[in-house]
Structure formats: structure tokens, C-alpha cells
Amino acid sequence: MADRSGIFAGDDPFEIARQWLSQAEKTEQNDANAGALATVDADGMPNVRIVLLKDIEDDGLVFFTNYNSRKGQELISAGSAAFNMHWKSLGRQIRVRGSVAKVSATVSDEYYQTRALGSRIGAWASQQSAPLISKSQLVKTVALATAKHGTNPQRPEFWGGFKIMPIEFEFWANGEFRLHDRFRWSRENLKEIWNIQRLNP
């Protein structure tokens, strides 16, 4: 058993992640829930971009996007992804790797209805990742979507949530002279128990 204590203590990596995120929300200036999502395309070429994590459930990390976007299609095609959250104010980061699946339509509907009206209309108007002739064209599309869907738009079928179900977590904390603390939680599949190892910095 790795010699874990303090901020690394606990038997559930999802709970540790929730605690770290909660602490970061008190210290980070903007978007403490922002993280880098890494995917690969059909040719194995990697892509990475920032997304906003919306929930840490007991079995996975949830975020939302356009299913037809490049990231959406790569997630659907590969069925796996990596995710990294870094908080400079705390000197900590969390790395995750695992399988990916869409969340239920009900969960996506519920979250969609909590978004600002402009964001809900924007989900209809933006063909995310597709080429755009001009910003004015997007503004026109938003106006058309507003006229069509009104003040209570329903969630587009092409927009919703994904859940990353980890087979690996890494919790990292900054150390003096770059002697960082790193603990990796890993398992062969989602039904296995976690193996915990301390890693060299």
C-alpha cells in the first residue's frame, strides 16, 4: 500500500477528486472546473482542447458538447479519452484515462435546461467545428434559431453529455525542488479494484 496521507488520503479516487475540485473553486480565479480533454482521430492523430467538467459522479466524470463536433465524433469513434485538470493556485493536477460513453438523454435534458437561454440557443445555432464563412453568418443563424425555438428551446438531439469512466487516475501535488508527490490509481477494467502506487516525480 502506498504511503498516502493528507490531501491524498482516502479509499475512493472520485471522492478525492471532488475534494480537490471543491478546494480549487475557492482559489482559482476562473473556471476551476476547466480541464484539457485529449482524443485521437481515425488516423491516430491526437487532439486536445479545454472543456468544462460539470459533475464527478461515483463512476465517472461528466461534461457536455455537440455530438457532431470533432471532439464528439472522436469520442464516439474511439470510445476512450484522457483528461487533465491543473490548478496553479493549489499546485495540483489530476490526470484521468478511461472509456467514454454518452450519458442518458434524461441527464442531458436536465443539464441543458439549467443553461442560460443564449447558451441553449447557441447549441442549436452552432455547427461546432464546421467551417464558418463569417461571424455575421453565425449571428444570423442565432437569430433564426431564436425565432424558431423561442424562449424555451428543447435540447437538440446532437447535443449532450459524455462520461469518462476511468481505469486510471493520477493525483499530483507540487513539491519543493520539483520533488513532487504523485499517486497513480489503476485497474484493468471498471469492475476491478484499484491498485495504488506512488510514482517518481
C-alpha positions in Angstrom: 0.0 0.0 0.0 1.3 3.4 -1.0 2.2 5.8 1.9 -0.7 8.2 1.4 -1.8 10.9 3.8 -3.1 14.4 3.9 -4.6 15.5 0.6 -4.0 12.1 -0.9 -5.8 10.1 1.9 -9.0 8.2 1.1 -10.2 5.0 -0.4 -12.2 6.5 -3.3 -10.5 8.4 -6.1 -13.7 10.0 -7.2 -14.2 11.5 -3.7 -10.6 12.7 -3.6 -11.2 14.4 -7.0 -14.4 16.0 -5.7 -12.5 17.3 -2.7 -9.7 18.8 -4.8 -12.1 20.4 -7.2 -14.1 21.9 -4.2 -10.8 23.4 -2.8 -9.9 24.7 -6.3 -13.2 26.5 -6.6 -12.2 28.7 -3.6 -8.7 29.6 -5.0 -8.8 29.6 -8.8 -9.8 32.9 -10.5 -11.8 31.4 -13.3 -13.3 28.1 -14.3 -11.9 25.8 -11.6 -13.7 23.0 -13.4 -11.8 23.5 -16.7 -9.7 20.6 -18.0 -7.9 19.5 -21.1 -9.6 16.7 -22.9 -7.5 14.6 -25.2 -8.8 12.4 -28.0 -7.5 10.8 -31.2 -8.9 10.9 -34.7 -9.3 7.9 -37.1 -5.6 8.2 -38.2 -4.4 8.2 -34.6 -3.6 11.9 -34.6 -4.2 13.5 -31.2 -6.4 16.5 -30.4 -6.6 18.4 -27.1 -8.9 21.2 -26.0 -10.3 22.7 -22.8 -13.8 21.6 -21.7 -15.8 22.4 -18.5 -16.3 19.4 -16.2 -19.9 19.5 -14.9 -20.0 16.6 -12.5 -17.9 14.0 -10.8 -20.2 11.0 -10.3 -19.4 7.8 -8.4 -18.3 6.1 -11.6 -17.2 8.9 -13.9 -16.5 12.5 -15.0 -19.3 14.3 -17.0 -19.1 17.1 -19.5 -21.3 18.3 -22.3 -20.8 19.1 -26.0 -22.0 18.9 -29.6 -22.0 15.2 -30.6 -21.3 16.2 -34.2 -18.2 18.2 -33.3 -14.8 16.9 -33.9 -14.3 16.0 -30.3 -17.8 14.4 -30.2 -17.1 12.2 -33.2 -13.6 11.3 -31.9 -15.1 10.3 -28.6 -17.8 8.2 -30.2 -15.4 6.6 -32.6 -12.5 5.8 -30.2 -14.7 5.2 -27.1 -11.8 6.4 -24.8 -10.1 9.6 -23.8 -7.7 11.3 -21.4 -8.5 14.3 -19.2 -6.3 16.6 -17.2 -7.1 19.3 -14.6 -4.4 21.7 -13.3 -4.8 24.2 -10.6 -1.8 26.6 -10.4 -3.2 28.2 -7.2 -3.0 24.9 -5.4 0.0 23.4 -7.2 -2.1 20.3 -8.0 -3.3 18.3 -11.0 -5.4 15.3 -11.7 -4.9 13.1 -14.8 -7.6 10.6 -15.9 -7.7 7.9 -18.7 -10.6 5.7 -19.4 -13.5 4.7 -21.6 -16.2 7.1 -22.7 -20.0 6.8 -23.2 -22.9 9.2 -23.7 -24.9 9.9 -20.6 -28.6 9.3 -20.8 -30.9 11.6 -22.7 -32.6 12.5 -19.4 -29.4 13.6 -17.8 -28.6 15.7 -20.9 -32.1 17.2 -20.9 -31.8 18.1 -17.2 -28.5 19.9 -17.6 -29.5 21.6 -20.8 -32.4 23.3 -19.1 -30.1 24.8 -16.4 -28.1 26.7 -19.1 -28.6 30.3 -19.9 -31.1 30.9 -22.8 -28.4 32.2 -25.0 -26.3 29.1 -24.5 -29.3 26.8 -25.2 -30.0 28.7 -28.5 -26.3 28.6 -29.3 -26.3 24.8 -29.1 -28.9 24.9 -31.9 -27.1 27.6 -34.0 -23.5 26.4 -33.9 -22.4 23.6 -36.2 -19.4 23.1 -33.8 -16.1 22.5 -35.5 -17.5 23.0 -39.0 -16.1 25.8 -41.2 -17.8 29.2 -40.8 -17.9 31.8 -43.5 -18.1 34.8 -41.1 -19.1 35.8 -37.6 -22.1 37.7 -39.1 -23.3 34.5 -40.6 -23.3 32.9 -37.2 -25.2 35.9 -35.7 -27.9 35.4 -38.4 -28.1 31.7 -37.6 -28.5 32.5 -33.9 -31.3 35.0 -34.8 -33.1 32.3 -36.9 -32.7 29.7 -34.1 -34.1 32.2 -31.6 -37.2 32.8 -33.8 -37.7 29.1 -34.4 -37.2 27.8 -30.9 -38.4 30.7 -28.7 -37.6 31.2 -25.1 -37.9 27.6 -24.0 -35.9 25.5 -26.5 -35.7 21.8 -26.2 -32.3 20.1 -26.2 -31.0 19.3 -29.7 -30.5 15.5 -30.2 -27.0 16.3 -31.4 -26.0 17.9 -28.2 -25.5 16.2 -24.8 -23.2 14.7 -22.2 -20.3 12.3 -22.2 -19.0 10.4 -19.2 -15.3 9.4 -18.8 -15.2 6.2 -16.8 -11.6 5.9 -15.5 -9.3 3.0 -15.5 -6.6 5.3 -14.3 -6.3 8.4 -12.0 -3.2 10.2 -11.2 -3.1 12.8 -8.3 -0.1 15.2 -8.5 0.9 17.8 -6.0 3.8 20.3 -6.4 6.9 19.6 -4.2 9.9 21.7 -3.3 12.9 21.3 -5.7 10.5 19.5 -8.1 10.2 16.5 -5.7 6.5 16.3 -6.5 4.1 13.8 -4.9 2.4 11.5 -7.4 -0.1 8.7 -6.8 -1.5 6.6 -9.6 -4.7 4.6 -9.1 -5.1 2.0 -11.9 -7.3 -1.0 -12.7 -7.6 -3.4 -15.6 -11.3 -2.7 -16.1 -14.2 -0.9 -14.5 -15.1 -3.9 -12.3 -11.6 -4.4 -10.8 -10.4 -2.9 -7.5 -7.9 -0.1 -7.6 -4.1 -0.6 -7.4 -2.4 2.4 -5.9 1.3 3.3 -6.5 3.5 6.2 -5.6 5.3 7.4 -8.6 8.7 9.2 -9.0 8.3 12.9 -9.7 
